[in-house]
Amino acid sequence: MSQSVSTSPTPEPCDEQWPARRRGFSRSARALRFIAAILPAFALTACAAVLNAVTSGAGYDVVRNVPYGDGERAKLDLYIPNRTTPTTPVVVFVHGGSWDTGSKDIYLFVGQSLASEGFIVAIPNYRLYPQVRFPAFVEDAAKAVVKVERMMDGGVYGVPGGDHPIVLMGHSAGAEIAGLLATDGRYLKAAGGSIGSLAGFIGLAGPYDFLPLTEERYKRIFPEATRETSQPVNFVSGDEPPMLLIHGADDTTVDPKNTLSLAEKARAAGVFVRDRIVQGVDHVGAITALATAIPFNDETIRRDIVAFVKARSGSGETGDRAKAERGETAR
């Protein structure tokens, strides 16, 4: 099945829903949302700058540029809430950027959003095209996940060692990368880990089933010899962790059918899946929905993500149901 991945030079503005969405904000917040609505071109980077400027630094610490391998981009940032236990869940977030742009540095608002819920958050960089081609960036992400797992097992930066559930999350290209880690066990195995160590996978606006390629840009990133192995849908076996797959109905960058395709394949294999196509949300909105300083888009996206992580860790009011769900999956 082929689902399109667009490379429109002018992504949707980071927020087209502000005027009717939020009232009662301070004058400064209204000014920021106006700026966000008129930012041109690279919408996510611009939106992130706006969001990060007003994101709180309270309640958590950030440890920046923790190395997980060799090379300038083999580094990750850790967001650590003030209170942690040996079972505090960890979210490893893989950023997007069409496999040739993007940086962990613009996702302060994601780290804060999840750390404010009591989760440890790891956000790695990975090598990009043209420095590398597929599957090198997936291999980098696998090394980052295993590094995080080992740090959490032993304890680090004030976090007590223990059995920390690890949930993978990615947006856009990052969701494809994280999706491969959750479906194709070769990557984590080569890095010294396993799919079995993952408590869950969250995919936001991800391209999981996007062949054949029509644009030369992507043909260069995904060489023909390995192209078929770039699709997460091709590796679903029933051994995958539970999945939360979210996509905006207004996404013109990655076709929402990608999410429906992976959800259908995983569900048929016996994997627990919750999938949502959210009306009124575009490609950028699927990730800016996590912002807490200036809430964007559909706030149920953030609530679903938080509830999923808590469920996968067996904590919170959804914990008992999550344990039952895990028992029903073919793992």
Stockholm file with secondary structure:
# STOCKHOLM 1.0

chainA/1-331         MSQSVSTSPTPEPCDEQWPARRRGFSRSARALRFIAAILPAFALTACAAVLNAVTSGAGYDVVRNVPYGDGERAKLDLYIPNRTTPTTPVVVFVHGGSWDTGSKDIYLFVGQSLASEGFIVAIPNYRLYPQVRFPAFVEDAAKAVVKVERMMDGGVYGVPGGDHPIVLMGHSAGAEIAGLLATDGRYLKAAGGSIGSLAGFIGLAGPYDFLPLTEERYKRIFPEATRETSQPVNFVSGDEPPMLLIHGADDTTVDPKNTLSLAEKARAAGVFVRDRIVQGVDHVGAITALATAIPFNDETIRRDIVAFVKARSGSGETGDRAKAERGETAR
#=GR chainA/1-331 SS CBCCBCCCSSCCCSCSCHHHHCCSCCHHHHHHHHHHHHCCSSHHHHHHHHHHHTCCCTTEEEEEEEECSSSTTCEEEEEEESCCCTTCCEEEEECCSTTTSCCGGGCHHHHHHHHTTTCEEEEECCCCTTTCCTTHHHHHHHHHHHHHHHHHHHEETTEECSCCCEEEEEETHHHHHHHHHHHCTHHHHHHTCCGGGEEEEEEESCCSSBCSCCSHHHHHHSCGGGGGGGCGGGGCCSCSCCEEEEEETTCSSBCTHHHHHHHHHHHHTTCCEEEEEETTCCTTHHHHTTCSSSCCSCTHHHHHHHHHHHHHTTCSTTHHHHHHHHHHSCC
#=GC SS_cons         CBCCBCCCSSCCCSCSCHHHHCCSCCHHHHHHHHHHHHCCSSHHHHHHHHHHHTCCCTTEEEEEEEECSSSTTCEEEEEEESCCCTTCCEEEEECCSTTTSCCGGGCHHHHHHHHTTTCEEEEECCCCTTTCCTTHHHHHHHHHHHHHHHHHHHEETTEECSCCCEEEEEETHHHHHHHHHHHCTHHHHHHTCCGGGEEEEEEESCCSSBCSCCSHHHHHHSCGGGGGGGCGGGGCCSCSCCEEEEEETTCSSBCTHHHHHHHHHHHHTTCCEEEEEETTCCTTHHHHTTCSSSCCSCTHHHHHHHHHHHHHTTCSTTHHHHHHHHHHSCC
//
